[in-house]
Amino acid sequence: MDRKALARDYKNTPRPMGVYRVRNTVNGKAFLGTARDLPGILNSQRAQLRMGSHMNRDLQRDWNELGADAFAFEVLDTLEPRVTPGYDPRDDLRALEALWLDRLQPYGERGYHGPRDSH
């Protein structure tokens, strides 16, 4: 297969979407989020942390102090894409994220989220 065909196939392949977690394996704190492209967001989270530009200052500080080996990047749940024309997964992703935030409670000492914020 040539490069153009590979690129076309990649672009036409639905990306897994859902909820992810960046977990500090030293203290158990967690940062949760959602994405329409889970592999892409996990790569982006790693890159932001490596570059020192992550939007969550507490997470970035722990990364700087503990190093990359102290963190796990995990997919917690996936959302099956609907074949409905015009389907927008934003509401479904928000609902899925709310379930995981409620389940894991990553606030205060348990996580990198402020009191009941959406990061």
N, CA, C and O atoms as a Tinker XYZ file with bonds, in Angstrom:
   476  protein
     1  N      0.843000   -1.169000    0.000000    73     2
     2  CA     0.000000    0.000000    0.000000    64     1     3
     3  C      0.899000    1.247000    0.000000    63     2     4     5
     4  O      1.902000    1.286000    0.713000    81     3
     5  N      0.551000    2.234000   -0.775000    73     3     6
     6  CA     1.374000    3.444000   -0.825000    64     5     7
     7  C      1.040000    4.387000    0.338000    63     6     8     9
     8  O      0.054000    4.189000    1.048000    81     7
     9  N      1.862000    5.395000    0.516000    73     7    10
    10  CA     1.711000    6.320000    1.642000    64     9    11
    11  C      0.382000    7.067000    1.607000    63    10    12    13
    12  O     -0.244000    7.263000    2.649000    81    11
    13  N     -0.051000    7.482000    0.432000    73    11    14
    14  CA    -1.316000    8.214000    0.325000    64    13    15
    15  C     -2.486000    7.342000    0.753000    63    14    16    17
    16  O     -3.394000    7.803000    1.445000    81    15
    17  N     -2.461000    6.089000    0.343000    73    15    18
    18  CA    -3.531000    5.173000    0.719000    64    17    19
    19  C     -3.523000    4.925000    2.225000    63    18    20    21
    20  O     -4.581000    4.878000    2.853000    81    19
    21  N     -2.343000    4.769000    2.802000    73    19    22
    22  CA    -2.240000    4.583000    4.254000    64    21    23
    23  C     -2.773000    5.805000    5.002000    63    22    24    25
    24  O     -3.508000    5.666000    5.980000    81    23
    25  N     -2.408000    6.980000    4.547000    73    23    26
    26  CA    -2.876000    8.214000    5.175000    64    25    27
    27  C     -4.392000    8.329000    5.058000    63    26    28    29
    28  O     -5.062000    8.705000    6.020000    81    27
    29  N     -4.929000    8.011000    3.899000    73    27    30
    30  CA    -6.377000    8.072000    3.684000    64    29    31
    31  C     -7.098000    7.086000    4.599000    63    30    32    33
    32  O     -8.106000    7.430000    5.216000    81    31
    33  N     -6.581000    5.862000    4.684000    73    31    34
    34  CA    -7.194000    4.865000    5.560000    64    33    35
    35  C     -7.166000    5.318000    7.012000    63    34    36    37
    36  O     -8.144000    5.143000    7.739000    81    35
    37  N     -6.044000    5.902000    7.436000    73    35    38
    38  CA    -5.924000    6.396000    8.808000    64    37    39
    39  C     -6.965000    7.479000    9.089000    63    38    40    41
    40  O     -7.638000    7.448000   10.119000    81    39
    41  N     -7.094000    8.432000    8.172000    73    39    42
    42  CA    -8.041000    9.529000    8.356000    64    41    43
    43  C     -9.480000    9.041000    8.371000    63    42    44    45
    44  O    -10.328000    9.633000    9.038000    81    43
    45  N     -9.761000    7.970000    7.647000    73    43    46
    46  CA   -11.124000    7.446000    7.565000    64    45    47
    47  C    -11.454000    6.439000    8.657000    63    46    48    49
    48  O    -12.600000    6.004000    8.765000    81    47
    49  N    -10.482000    6.065000    9.458000    73    47    50
    50  CA   -10.715000    5.126000   10.545000    64    49    51
    51  C    -11.207000    5.892000   11.764000    63    50    52    53
    52  O    -10.539000    6.822000   12.217000    81    51
    53  N    -12.361000    5.518000   12.302000    73    51    54
    54  CA   -12.848000    6.217000   13.496000    64    53    55
    55  C    -11.861000    6.055000   14.651000    63    54    56    57
    56  O    -11.372000    4.955000   14.911000    81    55
    57  N    -11.575000    7.153000   15.334000    73    55    58
    58  CA   -10.662000    7.138000   16.467000    64    57    59
    59  C    -11.450000    6.762000   17.720000    63    58    60    61
    60  O    -12.597000    7.182000   17.870000    81    59
    61  N    -10.856000    5.977000   18.623000    73    59    62
    62  CA   -11.564000    5.662000   19.866000    64    61    63
    63  C    -11.735000    6.928000   20.706000    63    62    64    65
    64  O    -10.793000    7.700000   20.883000    81    63
    65  N    -12.949000    7.129000   21.221000    73    63    66
    66  CA   -13.208000    8.296000   22.065000    64    65    67
    67  C    -13.712000    7.827000   23.417000    63    66    68    69
    68  O    -14.262000    6.734000   23.551000    81    67
    69  N    -13.512000    8.677000   24.415000    73    67    70
    70  CA   -13.964000    8.316000   25.748000    64    69    71
    71  C    -13.265000    9.105000   26.835000    63    70    72    73
    72  O    -12.889000   10.262000   26.648000    81    71
    73  N    -13.097000    8.449000   27.986000    73    71    74
    74  CA   -12.533000    9.066000   29.185000    64    73    75
    75  C    -11.142000    8.508000   29.427000    63    74    76    77
    76  O    -10.908000    7.305000   29.314000    81    75
    77  N    -10.214000    9.412000   29.765000    73    75    78
    78  CA    -8.839000    9.007000   30.062000    64    77    79
    79  C     -8.440000    9.502000   31.449000    63    78    80    81
    80  O     -9.090000   10.366000   32.038000    81    79
    81  N     -7.352000    8.925000   31.946000    73    79    82
    82  CA    -6.816000    9.346000   33.239000    64    81    83
    83  C     -5.302000    9.414000   33.165000    63    82    84    85
    84  O     -4.654000    8.531000   32.603000    81    83
    85  N     -4.744000   10.476000   33.742000    73    83    86
    86  CA    -3.317000   10.562000   33.992000    64    85    87
    87  C     -3.191000   10.318000   35.492000    63    86    88    89
    88  O     -3.674000   11.113000   36.299000    81    87
    89  N     -2.539000    9.215000   35.862000    73    87    90
    90  CA    -2.487000    8.802000   37.271000    64    89    91
    91  C     -1.063000    8.857000   37.802000    63    90    92    93
    92  O     -0.136000    8.300000   37.213000    81    91
    93  N     -0.913000    9.540000   38.925000    73    91    94
    94  CA     0.352000    9.603000   39.632000    64    93    95
    95  C      0.472000    8.295000   40.414000    63    94    96    97
    96  O     -0.313000    8.051000   41.330000    81    95
    97  N      1.434000    7.462000   40.065000    73    95    98
    98  CA     1.570000    6.148000   40.702000    64    97    99
    99  C      2.234000    6.236000   42.079000    63    98   100   101
   100  O      2.246000    5.254000   42.821000    81    99
   101  N      2.779000    7.385000   42.420000    73    99   102
   102  CA     3.412000    7.566000   43.727000    64   101   103
   103  C      2.367000    7.914000   44.782000    63   102   104   105
   104  O      2.337000    7.307000   45.852000    81   103
   105  N      1.509000    8.891000   44.483000    73   103   106
   106  CA     0.538000    9.316000   45.490000    64   105   107
   107  C     -0.911000    8.995000   45.124000    63   106   108   109
   108  O     -1.814000    9.286000   45.908000    81   107
   109  N     -1.150000    8.412000   43.973000    73   107   110
   110  CA    -2.495000    7.997000   43.578000    64   109   111
   111  C     -3.387000    9.095000   43.033000    63   110   112   113
   112  O     -4.527000    8.824000   42.655000    81   111
   113  N     -2.900000   10.328000   42.983000    73   111   114
   114  CA    -3.722000   11.421000   42.464000    64   113   115
   115  C     -3.977000   11.219000   40.978000    63   114   116   117
   116  O     -3.163000   10.629000   40.268000    81   115
   117  N     -5.134000   11.723000   40.514000    73   115   118
   118  CA    -5.527000   11.498000   39.131000    64   117   119
   119  C     -6.065000   12.761000   38.479000    63   118   120   121
   120  O     -6.651000   13.627000   39.128000    81   119
   121  N     -5.847000   12.832000   37.183000    73   119   122
   122  CA    -6.399000   13.880000   36.328000    64   121   123
   123  C     -7.226000   13.170000   35.266000    63   122   124   125
   124  O     -6.699000   12.326000   34.542000    81   123
   125  N     -8.513000   13.496000   35.159000    73   123   126
   126  CA    -9.409000   12.874000   34.192000    64   125   127
   127  C     -9.813000   13.856000   33.114000    63   126   128   129
   128  O     -9.846000   15.067000   33.336000    81   127
   129  N    -10.119000   13.326000   31.948000    73   127   130
   130  CA   -10.622000   14.138000   30.855000    64   129   131
   131  C    -11.298000   13.271000   29.814000    63   130   132   133
   132  O    -11.308000   12.045000   29.922000    81   131
   133  N    -11.858000   13.913000   28.811000    73   131   134
   134  CA   -12.493000   13.196000   27.700000    64   133   135
   135  C    -11.882000   13.658000   26.395000    63   134   136   137
   136  O    -11.297000   14.737000   26.305000    81   135
   137  N    -12.029000   12.820000   25.392000    73   135   138
   138  CA   -11.513000   13.180000   24.075000    64   137   139
   139  C    -12.236000   12.397000   22.994000    63   138   140   141
   140  O    -12.704000   11.279000   23.208000    81   139
   141  N    -12.312000   13.013000   21.837000    73   139   142
   142  CA   -12.828000   12.330000   20.652000    64   141   143
   143  C    -11.765000   11.452000   20.022000    63   142   144   145
   144  O    -12.072000   10.602000   19.186000    81   143
   145  N    -10.523000   11.652000   20.417000    73   143   146
   146  CA    -9.389000   10.880000   19.906000    64   145   147
   147  C     -8.497000   10.531000   21.096000    63   146   148   149
   148  O     -7.587000   11.288000   21.434000    81   147
   149  N     -8.756000    9.385000   21.733000    73   147   150
   150  CA    -8.012000    9.020000   22.936000    64   149   151
   151  C     -6.511000    8.866000   22.707000    63   150   152   153
   152  O     -5.731000    9.403000   23.493000    81   151
   153  N     -6.071000    8.157000   21.663000    73   151   154
   154  CA    -4.621000    8.076000   21.466000    64   153   155
   155  C     -3.994000    9.460000   21.262000    63   154   156   157
   156  O     -2.894000    9.728000   21.746000    81   155
   157  N     -4.693000   10.321000   20.553000    73   155   158
   158  CA    -4.178000   11.661000   20.301000    64   157   159
   159  C     -4.080000   12.490000   21.572000    63   158   160   161
   160  O     -3.079000   13.175000   21.782000    81   159
   161  N     -5.102000   12.442000   22.428000    73   159   162
   162  CA    -5.065000   13.247000   23.648000    64   161   163
   163  C     -4.024000   12.714000   24.625000    63   162   164   165
   164  O     -3.377000   13.495000   25.323000    81   163
   165  N     -3.856000   11.404000   24.684000    73   163   166
   166  CA    -2.833000   10.866000   25.586000    64   165   167
   167  C     -1.437000   11.288000   25.138000    63   166   168   169
   168  O     -0.587000   11.612000   25.967000    81   167
   169  N     -1.205000   11.285000   23.839000    73   167   170
   170  CA     0.075000   11.792000   23.316000    64   169   171
   171  C      0.233000   13.272000   23.628000    63   170   172   173
   172  O      1.321000   13.717000   23.994000    81   171
   173  N     -0.835000   14.030000   23.489000    73   171   174
   174  CA    -0.802000   15.464000   23.763000    64   173   175
   175  C     -0.531000   15.735000   25.243000    63   174   176   177
   176  O      0.246000   16.628000   25.583000    81   175
   177  N     -1.171000   14.965000   26.118000    73   175   178
   178  CA    -0.943000   15.140000   27.562000    64   177   179
   179  C      0.523000   14.884000   27.904000    63   178   180   181
   180  O      1.134000   15.648000   28.651000    81   179
   181  N      1.079000   13.813000   27.360000    73   179   182
   182  CA     2.501000   13.505000   27.600000    64   181   183
   183  C      3.394000   14.640000   27.103000    63   182   184   185
   184  O      4.316000   15.065000   27.799000    81   183
   185  N      3.114000   15.125000   25.901000    73   183   186
   186  CA     3.931000   16.185000   25.308000    64   185   187
   187  C      3.847000   17.466000   26.136000    63   186   188   189
   188  O      4.870000   18.106000   26.382000    81   187
   189  N      2.660000   17.845000   26.562000    73   187   190
   190  CA     2.508000   19.047000   27.380000    64   189   191
   191  C      3.286000   18.918000   28.684000    63   190   192   193
   192  O      3.940000   19.867000   29.116000    81   191
   193  N      3.216000   17.758000   29.304000    73   191   194
   194  CA     3.947000   17.554000   30.556000    64   193   195
   195  C      5.452000   17.583000   30.319000    63   194   196   197
   196  O      6.190000   18.194000   31.092000    81   195
   197  N      5.908000   16.932000   29.264000    73   195   198
   198  CA     7.350000   16.950000   28.953000    64   197   199
   199  C      7.853000   18.360000   28.679000    63   198   200   201
   200  O      8.976000   18.703000   29.048000    81   199
   201  N      7.029000   19.174000   28.035000    73   199   202
   202  CA     7.412000   20.537000   27.677000    64   201   203
   203  C      7.192000   21.526000   28.819000    63   202   204   205
   204  O      7.586000   22.688000   28.720000    81   203
   205  N      6.567000   21.072000   29.895000    73   203   206
   206  CA     6.314000   21.953000   31.032000    64   205   207
   207  C      5.174000   22.922000   30.810000    63   206   208   209
   208  O      5.137000   23.991000   31.420000    81   207
   209  N      4.234000   22.557000   29.936000    73   207   210
   210  CA     3.165000   23.488000   29.580000    64   209   211
   211  C      1.764000   22.943000   29.848000    63   210   212   213
   212  O      0.799000   23.413000   29.244000    81   211
   213  N      1.633000   21.969000   30.733000    73   211   214
   214  CA     0.308000   21.408000   31.003000    64   213   215
   215  C     -0.556000   22.445000   31.709000    63   214   216   217
   216  O     -0.066000   23.212000   32.537000    81   215
   217  N     -1.840000   22.463000   31.378000    73   215   218
   218  CA    -2.748000   23.469000   31.937000    64   217   219
   219  C     -2.992000   23.279000   33.434000    63   218   220   221
   220  O     -3.363000   24.231000   34.121000    81   219
   221  N     -2.791000   22.073000   33.947000    73   219   222
   222  CA    -3.002000   21.826000   35.370000    64   221   223
   223  C     -1.665000   21.986000   36.096000    63   222   224   225
   224  O     -0.773000   21.146000   35.976000    81   223
   225  N     -1.548000   23.057000   36.834000    73   223   226
   226  CA    -0.272000   23.394000   37.474000    64   225   227
   227  C      0.174000   22.361000   38.503000    63   226   228   229
   228  O      1.365000   22.065000   38.598000    81   227
   229  N     -0.765000   21.804000   39.279000    73   227   230
   230  CA    -0.405000   20.811000   40.288000    64   229   231
   231  C      0.131000   19.535000   39.640000    63   230   232   233
   232  O      1.116000   18.960000   40.101000    81   231
   233  N     -0.520000   19.108000   38.584000    73   231   234
   234  CA    -0.059000   17.936000   37.849000    64   233   235
   235  C      1.326000   18.200000   37.262000    63   234   236   237
   236  O      2.216000   17.355000   37.351000    81   235
   237  N      1.499000   19.365000   36.669000    73   235   238
   238  CA     2.795000   19.707000   36.091000    64   237   239
   239  C      3.878000   19.747000   37.161000    63   238   240   241
   240  O      4.991000   19.274000   36.930000    81   239
   241  N      3.571000   20.299000   38.318000    73   239   242
   242  CA     4.554000   20.367000   39.402000    64   241   243
   243  C      4.973000   18.952000   39.841000    63   242   244   245
   244  O      6.160000   18.676000   40.010000    81   243
   245  N      3.991000   18.064000   40.023000    73   243   246
   246  CA     4.324000   16.689000   40.420000    64   245   247
   247  C      5.138000   15.990000   39.342000    63   246   248   249
   248  O      6.073000   15.254000   39.656000    81   247
   249  N      4.798000   16.206000   38.080000    73   247   250
   250  CA     5.563000   15.631000   36.965000    64   249   251
   251  C      7.011000   16.108000   37.020000    63   250   252   253
   252  O      7.942000   15.317000   36.868000    81   251
   253  N      7.191000   17.406000   37.237000    73   251   254
   254  CA     8.536000   17.976000   37.296000    64   253   255
   255  C      9.333000   17.392000   38.463000    63   254   256   257
   256  O     10.531000   17.136000   38.334000    81   255
   257  N      8.676000   17.184000   39.589000    73   255   258
   258  CA     9.356000   16.670000   40.782000    64   257   259
   259  C      9.614000   15.163000   40.718000    63   258   260   261
   260  O     10.674000   14.697000   41.135000    81   259
   261  N      8.644000   14.400000   40.195000    73   259   262
   262  CA     8.720000   12.940000   40.251000    64   261   263
   263  C      9.216000   12.288000   38.966000    63   262   264   265
   264  O      9.741000   11.175000   38.999000    81   263
   265  N      9.057000   12.969000   37.840000    73   263   266
   266  CA     9.488000   12.420000   36.569000    64   265   267
   267  C      8.426000   11.583000   35.883000    63   266   268   269
   268  O      7.429000   11.194000   36.490000    81   267
   269  N      8.657000   11.317000   34.617000    73   267   270
   270  CA     7.696000   10.617000   33.761000    64   269   271
   271  C      7.368000    9.210000   34.249000    63   270   272   273
   272  O      6.239000    8.749000   34.082000    81   271
   273  N      8.332000    8.527000   34.846000    73   271   274
   274  CA     8.102000    7.145000   35.281000    64   273   275
   275  C      7.086000    7.035000   36.410000    63   274   276   277
   276  O      6.618000    5.935000   36.707000    81   275
   277  N      6.738000    8.142000   37.039000    73   275   278
   278  CA     5.780000    8.126000   38.145000    64   277   279
   279  C      4.334000    8.312000   37.665000    63   278   280   281
   280  O      3.429000    8.468000   38.484000    81   279
   281  N      4.114000    8.296000   36.352000    73   279   282
   282  CA     2.778000    8.544000   35.822000    64   281   283
   283  C      2.342000    7.474000   34.844000    63   282   284   285
   284  O      3.132000    6.971000   34.045000    81   283
   285  N      1.058000    7.137000   34.927000    73   283   286
   286  CA     0.441000    6.178000   34.010000    64   285   287
   287  C     -0.642000    6.918000   33.221000    63   286   288   289
   288  O     -1.381000    7.728000   33.780000    81   287
   289  N     -0.727000    6.638000   31.938000    73   287   290
   290  CA    -1.720000    7.236000   31.054000    64   289   291
   291  C     -2.682000    6.123000   30.659000    63   290   292   293
   292  O     -2.288000    5.150000   30.016000    81   291
   293  N     -3.955000    6.271000   31.051000    73   291   294
   294  CA    -4.896000    5.155000   30.935000    64   293   295
   295  C     -6.199000    5.576000   30.258000    63   294   296   297
   296  O     -6.663000    6.706000   30.410000    81   295
   297  N     -6.767000    4.649000   29.518000    73   295   298
   298  CA    -8.113000    4.803000   28.979000    64   297   299
   299  C     -9.045000    4.142000   29.981000    63   298   300   301
   300  O     -8.918000    2.948000   30.253000    81   299
   301  N     -9.986000    4.912000   30.535000    73   299   302
   302  CA   -10.916000    4.369000   31.522000    64   301   303
   303  C    -12.173000    3.804000   30.896000    63   302   304   305
   304  O    -12.716000    2.807000   31.371000    81   303
   305  N    -12.638000    4.436000   29.832000    73   303   306
   306  CA   -13.897000    4.017000   29.225000    64   305   307
   307  C    -13.951000    4.545000   27.804000    63   306   308   309
   308  O    -13.414000    5.612000   27.510000    81   307
   309  N    -14.589000    3.806000   26.938000    73   307   310
   310  CA   -14.728000    4.259000   25.555000    64   309   311
   311  C    -16.199000    4.419000   25.200000    63   310   312   313
   312  O    -17.079000    3.809000   25.809000    81   311
   313  N    -16.433000    5.242000   24.216000    73   311   314
   314  CA   -17.777000    5.516000   23.722000    64   313   315
   315  C    -17.835000    5.040000   22.284000    63   314   316   317
   316  O    -17.025000    5.448000   21.452000    81   315
   317  N    -18.780000    4.191000   21.999000    73   315   318
   318  CA   -18.936000    3.697000   20.634000    64   317   319
   319  C    -19.497000    4.806000   19.756000    63   318   320   321
   320  O    -20.518000    5.401000   20.099000    81   319
   321  N    -18.852000    5.095000   18.629000    73   319   322
   322  CA   -19.379000    6.142000   17.752000    64   321   323
   323  C    -20.695000    5.691000   17.114000    63   322   324   325
   324  O    -20.840000    4.539000   16.706000    81   323
   325  N    -21.624000    6.596000   17.040000    73   323   326
   326  CA   -22.900000    6.303000   16.383000    64   325   327
   327  C    -22.758000    6.563000   14.890000    63   326   328   329
   328  O    -21.980000    7.415000   14.460000    81   327
   329  N    -23.510000    5.825000   14.129000    73   327   330
   330  CA   -23.485000    6.008000   12.679000    64   329   331
   331  C    -24.531000    7.022000   12.227000    63   330   332   333
   332  O    -24.707000    7.246000   11.030000    81   331
   333  N    -25.221000    7.631000   13.179000    73   331   334
   334  CA   -26.237000    8.627000   12.878000    64   333   335
   335  C    -25.587000    9.848000   12.224000    63   334   336   337
   336  O    -24.627000   10.396000   12.765000    81   335
   337  N    -26.093000   10.277000   11.077000    73   335   338
   338  CA   -25.531000   11.475000   10.440000    64   337   339
   339  C    -25.633000   12.688000   11.379000    63   338   340   341
   340  O    -26.672000   12.926000   11.996000    81   339
   341  N    -24.551000   13.432000   11.470000    73   339   342
   342  CA   -24.537000   14.631000   12.292000    64   341   343
   343  C    -24.396000   14.378000   13.783000    63   342   344   345
   344  O    -24.531000   15.307000   14.579000    81   343
   345  N    -24.128000   13.143000   14.175000    73   343   346
   346  CA   -23.989000   12.824000   15.602000    64   345   347
   347  C    -22.846000   13.619000   16.217000    63   346   348   349
   348  O    -21.733000   13.635000   15.690000    81   347
   349  N    -23.126000   14.270000   17.325000    73   347   350
   350  CA   -22.134000   15.030000   18.072000    64   349   351
   351  C    -21.966000   14.354000   19.434000    63   350   352   353
   352  O    -22.906000   14.335000   20.228000    81   351
   353  N    -20.794000   13.802000   19.713000    73   351   354
   354  CA   -20.614000   13.025000   20.942000    64   353   355
   355  C    -20.377000   13.859000   22.204000    63   354   356   357
   356  O    -20.205000   13.289000   23.282000    81   355
   357  N    -20.363000   15.185000   22.100000    73   355   358
   358  CA   -20.000000   16.010000   23.257000    64   357   359
   359  C    -20.844000   15.730000   24.497000    63   358   360   361
   360  O    -20.296000   15.570000   25.587000    81   359
   361  N    -22.163000   15.669000   24.350000    73   359   362
   362  CA   -23.023000   15.426000   25.519000    64   361   363
   363  C    -22.777000   14.039000   26.100000    63   362   364   365
   364  O    -22.740000   13.874000   27.319000    81   363
   365  N    -22.609000   13.044000   25.236000    73   363   366
   366  CA   -22.342000   11.686000   25.714000    64   365   367
   367  C    -20.995000   11.619000   26.436000    63   366   368   369
   368  O    -20.871000   10.946000   27.460000    81   367
   369  N    -19.989000   12.315000   25.905000    73   367   370
   370  CA   -18.677000   12.340000   26.560000    64   369   371
   371  C    -18.750000   13.034000   27.914000    63   370   372   373
   372  O    -18.137000   12.574000   28.877000    81   371
   373  N    -19.495000   14.138000   28.001000    73   371   374
   374  CA   -19.659000   14.835000   29.290000    64   373   375
   375  C    -20.335000   13.934000   30.311000    63   374   376   377
   376  O    -19.932000   13.901000   31.474000    81   375
   377  N    -21.362000   13.202000   29.887000    73   375   378
   378  CA   -22.072000   12.303000   30.801000    64   377   379
   379  C    -21.151000   11.179000   31.274000    63   378   380   381
   380  O    -21.158000   10.827000   32.454000    81   379
   381  N    -20.368000   10.621000   30.369000    73   379   382
   382  CA   -19.429000    9.557000   30.720000    64   381   383
   383  C    -18.369000   10.082000   31.685000    63   382   384   385
   384  O    -18.014000    9.404000   32.649000    81   383
   385  N    -17.866000   11.285000   31.427000    73   383   386
   386  CA   -16.880000   11.885000   32.310000    64   385   387
   387  C    -17.474000   12.121000   33.699000    63   386   388   389
   388  O    -16.812000   11.863000   34.705000    81   387
   389  N    -18.711000   12.606000   33.764000    73   387   390
   390  CA   -19.365000   12.848000   35.054000    64   389   391
   391  C    -19.479000   11.554000   35.853000    63   390   392   393
   392  O    -19.305000   11.566000   37.071000    81   391
   393  N    -19.768000   10.446000   35.188000    73   391   394
   394  CA   -19.840000    9.153000   35.876000    64   393   395
   395  C    -18.497000    8.786000   36.499000    63   394   396   397
   396  O    -18.437000    8.343000   37.646000    81   395
   397  N    -17.416000    8.973000   35.735000    73   395   398
   398  CA   -16.084000    8.624000   36.232000    64   397   399
   399  C    -15.619000    9.591000   37.318000    63   398   400   401
   400  O    -14.972000    9.174000   38.279000    81   399
   401  N    -15.939000   10.874000   37.177000    73   399   402
   402  CA   -15.583000   11.827000   38.229000    64   401   403
   403  C    -16.299000   11.465000   39.526000    63   402   404   405
   404  O    -15.715000   11.542000   40.607000    81   403
   405  N    -17.566000   11.071000   39.414000    73   403   406
   406  CA   -18.327000   10.667000   40.594000    64   405   407
   407  C    -17.755000    9.389000   41.204000    63   406   408   409
   408  O    -17.680000    9.259000   42.426000    81   407
   409  N    -17.358000    8.462000   40.364000    73   407   410
   410  CA   -16.825000    7.185000   40.834000    64   409   411
   411  C    -15.462000    7.339000   41.505000    63   410   412   413
   412  O    -15.227000    6.754000   42.562000    81   411
   413  N    -14.565000    8.115000   40.908000    73   411   414
   414  CA   -13.182000    8.208000   41.398000    64   413   415
   415  C    -12.925000    9.378000   42.344000    63   414   416   417
   416  O    -11.964000    9.358000   43.113000    81   415
   417  N    -13.785000   10.397000   42.289000    73   415   418
   418  CA   -13.652000   11.564000   43.166000    64   417   419
   419  C    -12.220000   12.130000   43.172000    63   418   420   421
   420  O    -11.604000   12.199000   44.235000    81   419
   421  N    -11.681000   12.534000   42.017000    73   419   422
   422  CA   -10.295000   13.008000   41.950000    64   421   423
   423  C    -10.138000   14.473000   42.368000    63   422   424   425
   424  O     -9.601000   15.293000   41.623000    81   423
   425  N    -10.613000   14.779000   43.565000    73   423   426
   426  CA   -10.596000   16.143000   44.070000    64   425   427
   427  C     -9.671000   16.238000   45.280000    63   426   428   429
   428  O     -9.472000   15.261000   46.001000    81   427
   429  N     -9.117000   17.413000   45.491000    73   427   430
   430  CA    -8.287000   17.646000   46.668000    64   429   431
   431  C     -7.103000   16.699000   46.724000    63   430   432   433
   432  O     -6.316000   16.625000   45.780000    81   431
   433  N     -6.975000   15.980000   47.815000    73   431   434
   434  CA    -5.851000   15.062000   48.022000    64   433   435
   435  C     -5.907000   13.830000   47.112000    63   434   436   437
   436  O     -4.911000   13.123000   46.962000    81   435
   437  N     -7.061000   13.578000   46.512000    73   435   438
   438  CA    -7.227000   12.397000   45.668000    64   437   439
   439  C     -6.994000   12.678000   44.188000    63   438   440   441
   440  O     -6.963000   11.758000   43.370000    81   439
   441  N     -6.833000   13.949000   43.854000    73   439   442
   442  CA    -6.684000   14.233000   42.427000    64   441   443
   443  C     -6.233000   15.643000   42.142000    63   442   444   445
   444  O     -5.922000   16.430000   43.036000    81   443
   445  N     -6.213000   15.924000   40.859000    73   443   446
   446  CA    -5.747000   17.209000   40.369000    64   445   447
   447  C     -6.893000   18.127000   39.973000    63   446   448   449
   448  O     -6.673000   19.136000   39.302000    81   447
   449  N     -8.105000   17.795000   40.377000    73   447   450
   450  CA    -9.265000   18.623000   40.084000    64   449   451
   451  C     -9.615000   19.420000   41.325000    63   450   452   453
   452  O     -9.481000   18.940000   42.450000    81   451
   453  N    -10.066000   20.648000   41.102000    73   451   454
   454  CA   -10.567000   21.452000   42.218000    64   453   455
   455  C    -11.892000   20.887000   42.679000    63   454   456   457
   456  O    -12.392000   19.930000   42.087000    81   455
   457  N    -12.468000   21.451000   43.714000    73   455   458
   458  CA   -13.746000   20.945000   44.206000    64   457   459
   459  C    -14.812000   20.944000   43.116000    63   458   460   461
   460  O    -15.309000   21.991000   42.703000    81   459
   461  N    -15.140000   19.771000   42.675000    73   459   462
   462  CA   -16.213000   19.561000   41.696000    64   461   463
   463  C    -16.101000   20.435000   40.458000    63   462   464   465
   464  O    -17.109000   20.914000   39.938000    81   463
   465  N    -14.878000   20.643000   39.987000    73   463   466
   466  CA   -14.727000   21.402000   38.739000    64   465   467
   467  C    -14.612000   20.434000   37.584000    63   466   468   469
   468  O    -14.629000   19.217000   37.771000    81   467
   469  N    -14.496000   20.978000   36.398000    73   467   470
   470  CA   -14.329000   20.120000   35.215000    64   469   471
   471  C    -12.904000   20.261000   34.665000    63   470   472   473
   472  O    -12.672000   20.067000   33.472000    81   471
   473  N    -11.971000   20.594000   35.528000    73   471   474
   474  CA   -10.542000   20.829000   35.300000    64   473   475
   475  C    -10.383000   22.076000   34.520000    63   474   476
   476  O     -9.259000   22.472000   34.211000    81   475
